Structure formats: C-alpha cells, structure tokens
Amino acid sequence: MFKHTAVNSEEELCKRIKANDKSAIKELYTAYIGFLSAVCYRYITDKDDAKDILQNSILKVITKINTFEYRGDGSLKAWMTKILVNEIFDFIKHKEKSNIFSCDTDIPDMEDEYTPQTEDIPPALIQEILRQMPLGYRTVFNMYVFEQKSHKQIAKVLGIKESSSASQYLRAKRLLAKRIKEYKEKRKEENK
C-alpha cells in the first residue's frame, strides 16, 4: 500500500507524474499494482487476460493523469480503480459476452434471503469460491457487492436485462452459500 508522507503524498506524486518524472511513475506502479491486481483478479480468472487489462489500465492512468483532479487523500486510488473497473467491464462486454450467461449450474433451492455466514471462513477461500463461479455469477456478484452497483446499473453496463442481473446475483449468492456449507461440513467431519 502507498505510504503517505509529506514528500510522497498522492498529490505530490501526481504533480511529479504530470511533470514526466519517470521515478514517480515507478512509485505509482509499485504503490498500487497489488491493490489493482486484487481488484482485477476478482473478475478475471485468466492470468494473461488479467495482465493485459492491468497493463492497459496503467497505461491509461499514465496517459490521462493530466485530466485527474486531486480531491484529497485516496482520490488517486479511487480514480485508478475506476479506470481499471471500466477496462474490466469493457473486456467482459466485448470478449466474454457470449459466455457470460451461458452456464446453468445446478444450485440448490434455498431461502431467497439467505446470507452466507462468512465470518469464520478464511478470506482466501471466499476469494477462491468467487473465482470458480461461472463468469456471469462472478461478474454480477462483484459489481453488486464490491462496486455497489444497482441491478439497473449492472444491466446497463453489461447490456443485459435488470432481471438477469438480479437472477445472476441470487444464483451467485446461493452458490457461495452452498460452497460455504460444504466447507463447514468438511471441517466438522475433520474435527470429529
């Protein structure tokens, strides 16, 4: 994570990048690539595709830095994340649209309002469960939960119906609940 100091604040870093300071570009990359990679891998499971998206996003950040307006601590990170997420959505729309809703994974019937209890589940396991979900489930779930987009917004971004977004989210939630239940049952058996 980027360490904020009087000399190396986001604002100062932006000024240096705008002045074409090559070391500032390297600092920017080093400071944010881990975070941006984590966001990207939430959506994109193929490493080569993720690397391409990350590279395109970083290039956009560098080439558009003059349009960035510093608005306080964290605004640079938020701006970079928005650029990355837009690149991800463009990739999904153009390269994966035909596959995004083609999977009909068998999901058990559960209460629609069921929310999986994740507090005692390792975060790495939850991330892995999400990465293994079909693309449509994973994309809608991430957009709804992490990007805090409404189903109307998701539908507009992905070019689908609002009801399809809601359906994909519900299926993702059910699949997550099923996998968490399986994990808990397995742990219970191992502890006997």
N, C-alpha and C positions, 0 to 999 in steps of 0.2 A: 504494500500500500504506500501511496505517496506520503512522505513526511513533510508536514508544513513547517517551515521556518521562515523567519523574516526575509532571508535571502532567496529561499526556494519555494515561495508560495505559488499557488496556481496562477495568480495574477502576474507575478514576476516571470514565471515560466512561459506564459502566453506572450508576454512582451518580448522575451528573448526569441521565441519561435518566430514571431512576426518580424523580428529583425534578422531572420535567417541564421540564427545561431545553431549550428549543427549539434553541439553538445546538448542543447536544450531539447532538441528533437529526440535524441537518445534518452535523455532523462524522462521525457514524456512516455516514450515507449516502455522503458523499464518500470516506471511507476504504475502504469495502468494495464499492461498486457495480461497480467494474471487475472485481474478482475474481468476484463473484456473477454478473455478466453473462457472463463467460467460461464458468463452470460451466453456466449456463442454455443458452447457445448450443451447447454440446457435444451437447445433447439436442434442442433445439427449433430448427428452421430458420426457421420463420415469425416475422418480427420483431414483428408485432403480438401474437402469442401469447406470445412471449418477454417482451415488455414487460408484458403483463398478469400473467404468472407472477411476474416480478420485483417488480412493484408489490404484488401480493398477499402475497408473501413479506416484503417490507419492512414492510408494514402489520402482518403477524403478529408480526414481530420486535418492533416498537414496542409493540404491544398486549400482548404476552406477556413483555416484558422483566422484569416483576416476578417471573416464575417462573424466570428464569435465575439460576443459581448460579455465580458466578465460581470457576473451578478452576485458575487460572494463565494465564500468557501463551498466547494462541492459543485459549483456550476459547470466547471470544465468537465468533470467526471460525468455529470448528467448529460451534457451536450454530446460527449463522445459515445455514451451508451445509446443515446437516441439515434445517432448515425449508424452504429452497429446494428441495432434492432431493426432499423429500416432496411439495411442491407440484407439481413436475415429474412425479413418478410418478402423482399423482392426476390431473393433466391427461391424461397418456398413457392411463391406465386408462379414464377417463370419456369423453374426446373422440376418442381415436385407436384404441381397442381394435379396432374392426372393420378398421382398415387396418394394424395393427402387423405382422401376419404374412401379408399377402396378396401380397407380392412374391416371385416366384421368379426372381430374377436369375440368369442363367447364369454359374456360377462354374466355372472350370477345375478338373479334378482335380489335386490336389497332395498331398504327404505331409501327413497329419493333424498331424504335429508341426512343420510348417514355421512358423518365426517370421520375419516380415519384418525385414530388416536396415534399421533406420531412422536409424542414427547419422549418415549423411551426407545425410539428407533434411531440407529446411527444415521446422521445426515448423508453419509456416503451411500448407504443402502437406499435411501429415498431417491437420491440423485440417480442411482443405477436403475431403479424401478422406472423412473420417469424416462430415462434414456432408452429403455427397452420397449416402451409403449409404441404403438403404431404412430406414424407421423402426425396424422390428424389429431389424435388424442393429445399427444405431447405438445403440439403447437398451440392448440386452443387452451389447454390447461396452463401452460406457461404464460400465454398472453393474458388470461383471466386472472391468474393468481399473482404472477410476478410483475407484469406490466400494468396490472389493474385496469385492463380494458373491459368495457361492457361487451355483451354479446353483439350488440348493434355495431360497435366499433370493430370488433373482430371480423364480423361478417363483411363489413365494408373493406377492410384491409385484405382479406383473403378472397374476396369475390364469391362468397357463399351466402346462403340464407341464414338469417338470425337463428332460426330453429335448428339448423345444422350445427351451429356453434354451440348452442345450449346442449344439444344431444351429445356432441363430442366431449364436452366438458363433463357431463354426467357419466358417460362411459369411462372417461379417464379417472374420475373420482372413484367409481366402482372398482375399476381395475387396481387402482392404488390400494383401496381397502382390502381387496382380495389378496394381493401380494403381502400386505402387512399382516393380515390374519394368518396366512401361510407361514410367514416368518415367525410370528409369535407362537404358533402351534409347534413348529420345529424346535424352537428354543425351549419350550415347555417339555417336549419329549426328551431333549438332550439333558435337561436338568433333573430328570427322574432318577 
